[in-house]
């Protein structure tokens, strides 16, 4: 009997064993999504500066109301562990030492995109919606704007907006915090 080929999906545990075995270097930019390993492009100057600006703005304005996290993994499922650029997480006394953040912990997730724009929109964004991440911003460095995605229902964000230069945007969880697009994208 001949069987059809199939794709083997890596689990998060498989992925971690690969890292422990030295298959990935410590500074390799890889992410596991839906059982597949994606090699991410190196982070450029504009991207890293944008992440720093947002980190600074969120940390100063939110204080202890949220944990501001940068480029660390989150656990979406047994087959997905992306590393978003920024997450605002629900405060926890242990700062997630007991386990990686899960979708229900994420108050806002931010992806900064230049060369990764198509990937962030077509691969990551639907995955975030499917797992119930409440709000995602894609800081689009190509168009110098912020794309806002909110209220996922049945794997699709039902509220979307594009916030242009000269405008501000607030995370739904923190409506008192206005982020000026000009300050973020230059």
Secondary structure, 3 states (H helix, E strand, C coil): CCCCCCCCCCCHHHHHHHHHCCCCCCCCCEEEECCEEEECCCCCHHHHHHHHHHHHHHHHHHHHHCEEEECCCCCCECCEECCCCEEEECCCCCCCCCCCCCHHHEEEEEEEECCCHHHHHHHHHHHHHHCCCCEEEEEECCCCEEEEEEEEECCEEEEEEEECCCCEECCHHHCCCCEEHHHHHC
